[in-house]
Amino acid sequence: MKTKIMTTVLLLIGLSGYGFTETKTATAKLLGTMNKDLRGTVRILETKRGLSVRADVRGLAPGSMHGLHIHETGKCQGPDFVSAGGHYNPETRPHGGPTAGSTHLGDLGNLVADKQGVATSEVLIPLKKGRDLDKLIGLSVIIHAKSDDLSTPPSGNSGDRMACGIIKAQKI
């Protein structure tokens, strides 16, 4: 518990110099059903600049690439995670990547695993009306089996769902 508090304090100190003063935070613990070694965490911070989303995942195939998305339902029933519904898209925008001008709110791009099967991704979802962390609480985060091509509707041709986690508010 002390480690978690100290980590949060250090994160706040480090981000405050960049305009990332944290106001709220949430976490999704990702678990795979077919690959028991597949696990990860997605942390979402509501900042003055937008929603900062960081994924840390282990247990992927070395050198593999996987689509990462926020889905519309907070259900993670395995083994296929279809219960999570489609991509979270309250603004009814086309599918794309996180840096595209007009994209789903749930489009987080791709995770790229290193030689040890570890992947880290950081995305900033720019601040706009209706894009606050409270709207994401209770939704799910999905890792797909294939890479997201960042264009093909509705999910970037990213294939089956291999891991899922429900976004839960965290107390600081």
C-alpha positions in Angstrom: 0.0 0.0 0.0 2.8 2.4 0.9 4.5 1.6 -2.5 1.3 2.4 -4.3 0.9 5.8 -2.5 4.5 6.7 -3.1 4.3 5.8 -6.8 1.2 8.0 -7.2 2.9 10.9 -5.4 6.0 10.6 -7.6 3.8 10.3 -10.7 1.9 13.5 -9.8 5.1 15.4 -9.1 6.7 14.2 -12.4 3.6 15.0 -14.5 2.8 18.4 -12.9 5.7 20.1 -14.7 4.2 19.1 -18.1 0.7 20.3 -17.5 -0.5 16.8 -16.5 -1.8 17.6 -13.0 -3.9 14.6 -12.2 -7.4 15.1 -11.1 -8.8 11.5 -11.4 -7.5 8.1 -12.2 -8.8 4.7 -13.2 -7.3 1.3 -13.8 -8.3 -1.8 -15.8 -6.6 -5.1 -14.9 -6.3 -7.1 -18.1 -6.4 -10.9 -18.1 -6.4 -13.4 -21.0 -8.3 -16.6 -20.9 -6.5 -18.6 -23.6 -3.0 -17.5 -22.5 -2.8 -17.6 -18.7 0.5 -15.6 -18.8 -1.1 -12.7 -20.6 -1.7 -9.9 -18.0 -1.5 -6.2 -17.9 -2.8 -2.9 -16.5 -4.2 0.1 -18.3 -4.1 3.3 -16.3 -6.2 6.3 -17.3 -5.5 9.8 -15.8 -7.7 12.7 -16.3 -5.4 15.7 -16.7 -5.8 19.3 -17.8 -4.7 18.3 -21.3 -7.0 15.3 -21.7 -7.1 11.6 -20.8 -3.7 10.0 -20.5 -3.9 6.3 -21.2 -0.9 4.0 -20.4 -1.0 0.3 -21.0 1.6 -2.1 -19.6 1.2 -5.7 -20.8 3.2 -9.0 -20.3 2.8 -12.4 -21.9 2.4 -11.4 -25.5 4.2 -13.3 -28.3 7.7 -11.7 -28.8 7.7 -9.1 -31.5 3.9 -9.3 -32.0 1.5 -6.4 -32.5 -2.0 -6.1 -31.1 -4.9 -3.6 -31.4 -5.9 -2.0 -28.1 -9.4 -0.5 -27.6 -11.9 0.7 -25.1 -15.2 -1.2 -25.6 -18.7 -0.1 -24.8 -19.7 -2.6 -22.1 -18.0 -3.5 -18.8 -18.3 -7.2 -19.2 -15.3 -9.6 -19.7 -16.8 -13.0 -20.1 -14.3 -15.4 -21.6 -13.1 -17.0 -23.6 -14.0 -14.7 -26.4 -14.9 -11.4 -24.5 -17.7 -10.7 -27.0 -19.7 -9.5 -23.9 -17.6 -6.3 -24.0 -19.6 -5.1 -27.0 -18.2 -2.9 -29.8 -15.7 0.0 -29.6 -16.6 2.9 -27.4 -17.7 5.5 -29.9 -20.1 8.0 -28.3 -19.3 10.7 -30.9 -20.1 8.3 -33.8 -16.7 8.9 -35.5 -14.9 6.6 -38.0 -12.4 4.0 -36.9 -8.8 5.2 -36.9 -5.7 5.6 -34.8 -5.2 7.7 -31.7 -3.4 10.5 -33.7 -6.0 10.7 -36.4 -8.1 13.9 -36.5 -11.4 12.1 -36.3 -11.5 8.8 -34.6 -13.4 6.7 -32.0 -12.8 7.6 -28.4 -12.0 3.9 -27.9 -9.2 3.8 -30.5 -5.9 3.4 -28.6 -3.7 2.2 -31.5 -1.4 -0.8 -31.2 0.7 -2.6 -28.6 4.1 -3.7 -29.8 5.7 -6.5 -27.8 9.4 -6.6 -27.4 11.6 -9.7 -27.4 10.4 -10.7 -24.0 6.7 -10.3 -24.9 6.3 -7.0 -23.0 4.5 -4.0 -24.4 4.0 -0.4 -23.2 1.8 2.1 -24.9 0.9 5.7 -24.0 -1.8 7.7 -25.7 -3.3 11.2 -24.9 -6.9 11.6 -25.8 -7.3 15.4 -26.2 -9.6 17.2 -23.9 -13.1 17.9 -25.4 -16.5 18.3 -24.0 -17.9 14.8 -23.0 -14.4 13.3 -22.8 -14.0 12.9 -19.1 -12.9 9.9 -17.1 -16.3 9.4 -15.4 -17.7 8.3 -18.8 -15.2 5.5 -19.1 -15.7 4.0 -15.6 -17.4 0.6 -16.0 -16.4 0.2 -19.7 -13.8 -2.4 -20.7 -10.4 -2.4 -22.4 -9.6 -5.2 -24.9 -6.4 -6.5 -26.5 -7.0 -8.0 -29.9 -5.1 -10.9 -31.4 -3.8 -9.0 -34.5 -2.6 -5.5 -35.1 -5.1 -2.7 -35.8 -4.8 -1.4 -39.4 -6.1 2.0 -38.0 -8.7 2.3 -40.8 -11.0 -0.7 -41.4 -14.4 -0.3 -39.7 -15.4 -1.2 -37.1 -12.2 -2.5 -35.3 -9.3 -2.1 -37.7 -9.3 -5.7 -38.8 -7.6 -6.6 -35.5 -9.1 -10.0 -35.0 -10.2 -12.0 -32.0 -10.2 -10.6 -28.4 -7.5 -12.1 -26.3 -7.6 -10.1 -23.1 -10.1 -7.9 -21.3 -10.3 -5.7 -18.2 -13.0 -3.5 -16.7 -12.2 0.2 -16.0 -12.6 1.0 -12.3 -12.1 4.3 -10.5 -9.1 4.5 -8.2 -8.8 6.4 -5.0 -5.6 8.4 -4.6 
